[in-house]
Amino acid sequence: MPKLHGSSALLLILSLIAGAAHAAALPASPPAEMQRLIGQYGTPQSVLTVSEDRGRLYADGRALAHALLTGRGVHYAAALPGGERTAVDFDLHGGQAAAVSLMHERWPRHDFSAEVVAGIQAKVKADPAAVRAAALAATPPKEPTPKRASDLVDLTTIDPGIKLDIGYATPNNFMGFPLYERAGAYLQRPAAEALGRAQKALAAQGYGLLIHDAYRPWFVTKMFWDATPPEDHVFVADPAQGSRHNRGCAVDLTLYDLKTGKPVEMTGRYDEMSTRSYADFPGGTSRQRALRGILRAAMEAEGFTVYPQEWWHFDYKDYASYGIGTVTFTELAQRR
């Protein structure tokens, strides 16, 4: 590492101090005995969410509204709205809660998103090529001439601290097969520059940006819509309208820790199709919600707005000035 002098050294020291102070201010992760109970139970139509807040467990759903759980181990109690108390008992399997019982009902624990994804992948598994071909043959909606010409910028050229994890270029996504020909992330130049400023602000707090997706060709949006069950369309864009990803003004991202290089733990996984993805989901842990808030504050300070149903999705303020894009990642790479 080269030696730093004068103001450069001072800025580095101040940055490290600020990052350490901010990390110290984050809530601690709950103990394993509590962590194993946190999650969602019931059915997609009637969900009971168990979360942690300031070292205590709370339950929402089934007549409980942020009800404090008092007790220990796997046996708790909660106050109903009328003041009556009900027992809340957890069943463990393999060291993790498998179900919760209250008010004479047993609620199994679920990973609701995994169940939705399994249905989507079963639908497209038979012939992914046919799904892609049908989307490529479709026609994007007609729109007025855009006010601004497209000027997509490779995000890896904006700041060396910005990292990529593009699952859509691999089979590791909710569709189950690669959607992009290569890993890449692009935004329209004003949005890309704003993202760079957010990266610098976060670096002073000890974090970097990890990009999951940015510009998305329209045909991929069409594939998402066609493969996703209608009841879960809230988690994908309507191709008849075109998405802000198609316009190069939306980015899916999270934080990673600069010290470890590892992604931080948020209230839900990227691309999770459940209520845990909502930007204001009250579940999870205090620490997860605080980290989600750090990401949101940094992005909003630079002109991005969070999408209410997805904590990781941010739209840039000038998205309406650009048209729907169809250029592929292969074509974008050839322009460099």
Secondary structure, DSSP 8 states (H G I E B T S, - for coil): -----HHHHHHHHHHHHHHHHHHHHS-----HHHHTT-EEEEETTEEEEEEEETTEEEEEETTEEEEEEEEETTEEEEE-TTS-EEEEEEEEETTEEEEEEETTEEEEB--HHHHHHHHHHHHHTT-HHHHHHHHHHS--------SS---EEEGGGT-TT-EE--GGGSS-STTSS--SSS---EEEHHHHHHHHHHHHHHHTTTEEEEEEE----HHHHHHHHHHS-GGGGGGS--TTT--TTTTT-EEEEEEEETTT--B---SS-TT--SGGGSTT---S-HHHHHHHHHHHHHHHTTTEEEETTEEEEEEETTGGGS------HHHHHHT-
